[in-house]
């Protein structure tokens, strides 16, 4: 069921869509074939032998029986179960531990979720599926937003440092591996859209210098840019916040054909200067637009500077959803198109309805990329907990049923995704909570809900990342009336003090009266609707919510901490809830004001 070579080379949108729709139509059979293929390719590896023993796959001819045997004998697993095997591979062991195919590259997760980076296997299959989903997504987008062949793309993309493990394997972020792969070049050829920036800019590993050059070259080719993109919406917002400060310098470079002294990496200077010439007319046009738009707080700057851009394209769900307000401000009437759903471990689903607003986007699962199972999740009723001891037996706010295959999921049900991949992960709990919103042909369309375990909890309270986002939104509505703006936020459940309480950290732009901030704090505390939280606040077994205002630039320090530890700006996401001691130290040192809620009058 893989697309033919002609599909790869021909960039025929209809061909790749036909391939996907046929797979989606026959999703149950395709999933069983995918499982068989993964097990046949990796039969005999140490990890699988531990559970499957000497079972001969060819003896299990019935595909339903294979699914059943696999689910019965191979246990659900987390990253901790694979870590010893991956570490042995990193240290140079060449025996087939989790895959028969040698693993020569390891991806680093961003580390924003749990505060530490994890190694994940990266193989040729990883690059191939990335190319495939990018082409498929481009085909669906082109049905609605037609772009000119041979046009440019303003891509805010960044590589991080790659290094070699003890065993000589290359380690770096998945995006870094992809941008340096031949598939990245093939993608540009096949989608007929070419990035404005050369490889030297993308791979500079200094995100500030890369951002300046991305902006400069994007402006230089402004008439040719067909759309603006980055892996996460955060990177685009970050780039335009920088643009607000850099535009005069950028105009000077365009007028004179020079390059700012802030760019001090020789190969980057040489590559950028080789692409530009003095263009006083363009510089004057950009200056005129900026002087005008600056008075309107940069509203609609993207379509003003890139008049032929059709849309802004990026991952806009989950922890990056709070940046949509600012991104819409910069984009004006330009459509925001949500990019596809994946993780460091595997790509999962494609956005087949690009005109859907990001808040309502769903992702159709691509059944050839991995074998998918789903753990049904049911919300617990906090009011059934008689005391906090009972409640603390639950690790989070869900009760689980046994996993079901992809073909057995139901609309409206929430699930945790379980992956079995071609890269050596078997029944791997991804930790993502999704809801089945419908079906595309017969493949489920998923709505991303939140990361599991990322919850605020002190007592019998259970609040997810999504709950937190809604509460912060309510507080920031009060803030916006004072013409101030919420730049970024995170939170922490402080259980070191008794009673424990929630701490929400805000970085804001603009002047705000203390009375207004006190109101924001009170509103957020009152907006948590979780029954366990409300009861605990009323009985003072959870203390008043604390709002900490941090100085400007604090979240940039957090970004720089992660980048200093090997993350790339392309994959950075501000953690919405943290217990990471380094981050808490940065946040607390940078706190300039504290407010305590009076919502419950205690």
Helices and strands as residue ranges (DSSP letters): H 5-10, H 13-25, H 27-42, H 46-52, G 57-59, H 63-73, H 79-90, E 105-108, E 119-122, H 124-144, E 151-156, E 163-164, E 170-173, H 174-179, H 182-191, E 193-195, H 199-202, H 207-220, E 225-232, H 233-256, H 266-273, H 280-294, H 301-305, E 311-315, G 318-323, H 324-331, E 335-338, E 341-342, E 347-350, G 358-360, E 363-365, E 371-379, G 382-384, H 388-391, E 398-405, G 406-408, E 414-420, E 428-440, E 443-451, H 465-480, E 485-494, E 501-509, H 514-527, H 531-538, E 546-550, H 554-564, G 569-571, H 581-589, E 591-596
